[in-house]
Amino acid sequence: MAKIIADRDVRKLIGTVIFNADEQRINPNGIEIRLGKYVIFQSTDEEKELGTDMFLKVLPGESVTISSFEKFDFHKEAIGKVFPGCDMMALITPTTTMMREGIMQSATKVDSGWDGTLNWGLRNSSIKDFVLGYCEPIFKLTFFLLQGDEIPEIPYGERPQDRYQSVESIARSTRKIPASIPKRQLVASSVERLDPNKQLREAGYPFDHIGRELTDLQGKWEVVSNDVVLLKGAITEETRKLSEKVDSAQNNVLEKVENLFDRKFYQTAGAIIGCLAIMFGVVTFLKDHGVTGTALGWVSIIGGLEIFLVVYLLSRRTPGKSSTH
């Protein structure tokens, strides 16, 4: 039966099977593997590199593919230097520290015959940014020593489909699907029929909290929207009424001004004509009675002043006093 090797045997693998390892990271039944240089952000498909004194920030809900700082050689020849006649495989498991901080990782394995830099994926399932330091331990390797018929007939790397061999950075997925798939060949859930509010409630924190906040916000928005519609209608109606009142007042003012102007004009013109007629009659009368020269001039001056006084008094009269009802 395959044997899980202990810390003392793990230490023997450093320099032959495990490279760039830190002996301080050896635990009772394995070794902690550290964050390496390369990272791919799945959401944006960006490839970036880390270095000394640098940190990796993973946003809430974001997934990344990372590489290990250590390198490995699981060829039978390398293993045989430590354990003659044996082969080896390993399991990759998350550290409990990562799990305590809301980081989701899936366990997988390292096959006999594989070599290179390990690639590993993680997802930030917490509600805050997750920060990892370069060379910080993030997952564990547990080694299984294989003997006898436990040793595989064809080790990893000797089959045509083994495409992740001798990886130095991050090897992208080699899975291939057709560019165009007929709809009848697709089997999918009826997710579009689900109630989004129910989905958020059942998704757990923080999504249920977000769902409640969005529902409350939608209700408040509907109330505000209805109020805005009513207010808009009221403003439109009041604007219409005010416009009608302004137009009516404008017409009334114009009509009164026209009437006042006409009345003033007729009154003034009538007064002037009347006074001129009287003056003409007075001057004619005086001439017939032999009044000429200076006396006739004074009479004309006094008559002109009287005409000016009459016109002035007529122009000073207010509409309210000129007519009632």
C-alpha positions as CSV (number, residue, x, y, z in Angstrom):
1,M,0.0,0.0,0.0
2,A,1.3,3.5,-0.8
3,K,3.1,5.1,2.1
4,I,2.7,8.7,3.2
5,I,6.2,9.9,4.0
6,A,7.0,11.8,7.2
7,D,9.0,15.0,7.8
8,R,12.4,13.3,8.0
9,D,11.9,11.7,4.6
10,V,10.5,14.9,3.1
11,R,13.7,16.6,4.1
12,K,15.6,14.1,2.0
13,L,13.8,15.1,-1.2
14,I,15.1,18.7,-1.1
15,G,17.7,19.1,-3.8
16,T,16.7,16.0,-5.7
17,V,12.9,16.1,-6.1
18,I,12.1,19.5,-4.6
19,F,14.1,22.6,-5.6
20,N,14.2,26.1,-4.1
21,A,12.5,24.7,-1.0
22,D,12.5,26.2,2.5
23,E,13.2,23.5,5.1
24,Q,11.3,25.6,7.7
25,R,8.2,24.9,5.7
26,I,8.3,21.1,6.2
27,N,5.4,19.9,8.3
28,P,4.8,16.4,9.8
29,N,3.5,14.8,6.6
30,G,4.5,17.2,3.8
31,I,5.8,20.7,2.9
32,E,4.2,24.1,2.4
33,I,4.6,25.4,-1.1
34,R,5.0,29.2,-1.7
35,L,3.7,31.8,-4.1
36,G,5.9,32.1,-7.1
37,K,6.6,34.7,-9.8
38,Y,3.8,34.2,-12.3
39,V,0.0,35.0,-12.0
40,I,-2.9,35.1,-14.4
41,F,-6.1,37.1,-13.5
42,Q,-9.0,35.0,-14.9
43,S,-11.4,37.9,-15.0
44,T,-9.2,40.1,-17.3
45,D,-6.9,37.4,-18.7
46,E,-3.9,39.5,-17.6
47,E,-0.6,37.9,-17.1
48,K,1.6,39.6,-14.5
49,E,4.8,38.9,-12.6
50,L,5.8,39.2,-8.9
51,G,9.1,39.8,-7.4
52,T,10.9,40.5,-4.1
53,D,8.9,42.7,-1.7
54,M,5.8,42.6,-4.0
55,F,2.3,41.5,-3.2
56,L,-0.6,39.9,-5.1
57,K,-4.0,41.5,-4.5
58,V,-7.1,39.4,-5.3
59,L,-10.4,41.3,-5.3
60,P,-13.6,39.8,-3.8
61,G,-15.0,37.2,-6.2
62,E,-11.9,37.2,-8.3
63,S,-10.1,34.0,-9.4
64,V,-6.4,33.8,-10.2
65,T,-4.0,31.1,-11.5
66,I,-0.6,31.2,-9.8
67,S,2.7,29.4,-10.0
68,S,4.8,27.9,-7.2
69,F,8.2,29.3,-6.1
70,E,9.5,25.7,-5.8
71,K,10.3,23.4,-8.8
72,F,9.8,19.6,-8.8
73,D,11.1,16.6,-10.5
74,F,8.9,13.4,-10.1
75,H,10.8,11.3,-12.5
76,K,11.6,7.8,-11.3
77,E,15.4,8.5,-11.7
78,A,15.3,11.5,-9.3
79,I,13.1,9.7,-6.8
80,G,15.4,6.6,-6.9
81,K,18.3,8.7,-5.7
82,V,16.5,8.9,-2.3
83,F,14.2,5.9,-2.4
84,P,15.8,3.2,-4.7
85,G,13.3,1.1,-6.7
86,C,10.4,3.4,-5.7
87,D,8.2,5.9,-7.4
88,M,6.2,8.9,-6.0
89,M,3.1,11.0,-6.3
90,A,1.7,13.9,-4.3
91,L,-1.5,15.5,-3.3
92,I,-1.9,19.3,-3.3
93,T,-4.2,20.6,-0.5
94,P,-5.0,24.2,0.7
95,T,-3.5,25.4,3.9
96,T,-6.0,26.0,6.7
97,T,-4.8,29.6,6.9
98,M,-6.1,30.3,3.4
99,M,-9.4,28.6,4.2
100,R,-9.8,30.8,7.4
101,E,-9.5,33.9,5.2
102,G,-12.2,32.8,2.8
103,I,-10.0,31.6,0.0
104,M,-11.4,28.7,-2.0
105,Q,-8.9,26.1,-3.4
106,S,-9.5,22.7,-4.9
107,A,-7.3,19.7,-4.1
108,T,-5.5,17.9,-7.0
109,K,-2.5,15.7,-7.4
110,V,1.0,15.5,-8.9
111,D,1.5,12.4,-11.0
112,S,4.6,10.2,-11.1
113,G,6.9,11.4,-13.9
114,W,5.8,15.0,-13.9
115,D,8.3,17.9,-13.5
116,G,8.2,21.7,-13.6
117,T,6.6,24.5,-11.6
118,L,3.3,23.8,-10.1
119,N,0.3,25.8,-11.2
120,W,-2.5,26.5,-8.7
121,G,-5.8,28.3,-8.7
122,L,-7.5,30.2,-6.0
123,R,-10.7,32.3,-5.6
124,N,-11.3,35.1,-3.1
125,S,-14.7,34.2,-1.7
126,S,-14.5,36.8,1.1
127,I,-16.0,40.3,1.0
128,K,-12.6,42.1,1.2
129,D,-9.4,42.3,-0.8
130,F,-7.1,39.3,-0.2
131,V,-3.3,40.1,-0.3
132,L,-0.6,37.5,-0.7
133,G,3.1,38.2,-0.4
134,Y,5.7,36.9,-2.8
135,C,7.1,33.5,-1.4
136,E,4.2,33.3,1.1
137,P,3.1,29.7,1.7
138,I,-0.3,29.0,0.2
139,F,-0.8,25.2,-0.2
140,K,0.8,21.9,0.9
141,L,2.2,18.8,-0.8
142,T,1.7,15.4,0.8
143,F,4.0,12.8,-0.7
144,F,3.0,9.1,-1.3
145,L,5.8,6.6,-1.8
146,L,4.9,4.0,-4.5
147,Q,6.3,0.5,-4.6
148,G,5.8,-2.7,-6.5
149,D,2.6,-2.7,-8.6
150,E,1.7,0.8,-7.3
151,I,4.3,2.2,-9.7
152,P,2.5,3.3,-12.9
153,E,3.2,1.5,-16.2
154,I,3.3,4.8,-18.1
155,P,4.4,7.8,-16.1
156,Y,3.2,11.4,-16.7
157,G,4.9,13.0,-19.7
158,E,5.1,9.9,-21.9
159,R,1.5,10.1,-23.3
160,P,0.6,12.5,-26.1
161,Q,-2.1,14.2,-24.0
162,D,0.4,15.1,-21.2
163,R,0.8,18.8,-22.2
164,Y,1.7,20.4,-18.8
165,Q,5.1,18.8,-18.5
166,S,8.2,20.9,-17.7
167,V,6.2,24.1,-17.0
168,E,8.4,27.0,-16.0
169,S,5.6,29.7,-15.6
170,I,1.9,29.0,-16.0
171,A,0.6,26.7,-18.7
172,R,-2.8,27.7,-20.0
173,S,-5.6,25.2,-20.3
174,T,-5.3,22.9,-23.3
175,R,-9.0,22.0,-23.3
176,K,-10.6,22.5,-26.7
177,I,-14.3,22.9,-27.7
178,P,-15.8,23.6,-31.1
179,A,-16.1,27.3,-32.0
180,S,-19.8,26.9,-32.9
181,I,-22.0,24.4,-31.1
182,P,-25.6,23.8,-32.3
183,K,-28.2,24.7,-29.6
184,R,-29.7,21.2,-29.7
185,Q,-26.4,19.9,-28.5
186,L,-26.1,22.2,-25.5
187,V,-27.5,21.1,-22.1
188,A,-27.9,24.0,-19.7
189,S,-30.1,25.0,-16.7
190,S,-33.1,27.3,-17.1
191,V,-31.3,30.0,-15.1
192,E,-33.2,32.7,-16.9
193,R,-36.4,31.5,-15.3
194,L,-35.1,31.9,-11.8
195,D,-36.1,34.8,-9.6
196,P,-32.9,37.0,-9.2
197,N,-34.0,38.0,-5.7
198,K,-34.4,34.4,-4.6
199,Q,-31.0,33.6,-6.1
200,L,-29.4,36.4,-4.1
201,R,-31.1,35.3,-0.9
202,E,-30.0,31.7,-1.2
203,A,-26.4,32.6,-2.2
204,G,-25.5,33.4,1.3
205,Y,-23.5,36.3,2.7
206,P,-22.7,38.9,1.4
207,F,-25.0,38.3,-1.6
208,D,-28.2,37.9,0.4
209,H,-27.4,41.2,2.2
210,I,-26.7,42.9,-1.2
211,G,-30.0,41.4,-2.5
212,R,-32.0,42.9,0.4
213,E,-30.3,46.3,0.0
214,L,-31.1,46.3,-3.8
215,T,-34.7,45.2,-3.1
216,D,-35.1,48.1,-0.6
217,L,-33.5,50.5,-3.0
218,Q,-35.7,49.4,-5.8
219,G,-38.8,50.0,-3.6
220,K,-37.6,53.4,-2.6
221,W,-36.8,54.2,-6.2
222,E,-40.3,53.3,-7.3
223,V,-41.8,55.5,-4.7
224,V,-39.5,58.4,-5.7
225,S,-40.2,57.8,-9.4
226,N,-44.0,57.9,-8.7
227,D,-43.5,61.1,-6.7
228,V,-41.4,62.6,-9.5
229,V,-44.1,61.7,-12.0
230,L,-46.8,63.3,-9.9
231,L,-44.7,66.4,-9.2
232,K,-43.9,66.7,-12.9
233,G,-47.6,66.6,-13.7
234,A,-48.4,69.2,-11.1
235,I,-45.6,71.5,-12.2
236,T,-46.8,71.1,-15.8
237,E,-50.4,71.9,-14.9
238,E,-49.4,74.9,-12.7
239,T,-47.1,76.2,-15.4
240,R,-50.0,76.0,-17.9
241,K,-52.3,77.9,-15.6
242,L,-49.7,80.5,-14.8
243,S,-49.0,80.9,-18.5
244,E,-52.7,81.4,-19.2
245,K,-52.9,84.0,-16.4
246,V,-49.9,85.9,-17.7
247,D,-51.3,85.9,-21.2
248,S,-54.6,87.1,-19.9
249,A,-53.0,89.8,-17.8
250,Q,-50.9,90.9,-20.7
251,N,-53.9,91.2,-23.0
252,N,-55.8,93.1,-20.3
253,V,-53.0,95.5,-19.7
254,L,-52.5,96.1,-23.4
255,E,-56.2,96.7,-23.9
256,K,-56.3,99.2,-21.0
257,V,-53.2,101.0,-22.2
258,E,-54.7,101.3,-25.7
259,N,-58.0,102.6,-24.3
260,L,-56.2,105.0,-22.0
261,F,-54.1,106.3,-24.9
262,D,-57.1,106.7,-27.2
263,R,-59.0,108.5,-24.5
264,K,-56.1,110.8,-23.6
265,F,-55.5,111.5,-27.2
266,Y,-59.1,112.4,-28.0
267,Q,-59.4,114.5,-24.8
268,T,-56.2,116.4,-25.5
269,A,-56.9,116.9,-29.2
270,G,-60.4,118.1,-28.5
271,A,-59.3,120.5,-25.9
272,I,-56.6,122.0,-28.1
273,I,-59.0,122.4,-31.1
274,G,-61.6,123.8,-28.8
275,C,-59.3,126.4,-27.3
276,L,-57.9,127.3,-30.7
277,A,-61.4,127.9,-31.9
278,I,-62.2,130.1,-28.9
279,M,-58.9,132.0,-29.3
280,F,-59.7,132.5,-33.0
281,G,-63.1,133.8,-32.2
282,V,-61.8,136.1,-29.5
283,V,-59.1,137.6,-31.7
284,T,-61.6,138.1,-34.5
285,F,-64.0,139.8,-32.2
286,L,-61.4,142.1,-30.8
287,K,-60.2,143.1,-34.3
288,D,-63.8,144.0,-35.3
289,H,-63.9,146.3,-32.3
290,G,-60.7,148.0,-33.1
291,V,-58.3,146.2,-30.8
292,T,-54.9,145.8,-32.4
293,G,-51.2,145.9,-31.7
294,T,-50.0,145.2,-28.2
295,A,-53.4,144.5,-26.7
296,L,-54.1,141.8,-29.2
297,G,-50.7,140.3,-28.6
298,W,-51.4,140.0,-24.9
299,V,-54.7,138.4,-25.5
300,S,-53.0,135.8,-27.7
301,I,-50.3,135.1,-25.1
302,I,-52.9,134.7,-22.3
303,G,-55.0,132.4,-24.5
304,G,-52.0,130.2,-25.4
305,L,-51.1,129.8,-21.7
306,E,-54.7,128.8,-21.0
307,I,-54.5,126.2,-23.8
308,F,-51.3,124.8,-22.3
309,L,-52.8,124.7,-18.8
310,V,-55.9,122.8,-20.1
311,V,-53.7,120.3,-21.9
312,Y,-51.5,119.8,-18.8
313,L,-54.5,119.2,-16.5
314,L,-56.0,116.7,-18.9
315,S,-52.8,114.7,-19.1
316,R,-52.6,114.6,-15.2
317,R,-56.0,113.0,-14.8
318,T,-55.9,109.3,-13.7
319,P,-58.0,106.6,-15.3
320,G,-59.7,105.8,-12.0
321,K,-60.9,109.4,-11.6
322,S,-61.9,109.8,-15.2
323,S,-64.4,107.0,-15.2
324,T,-66.1,104.6,-12.9
325,H,-67.8,101.4,-13.9
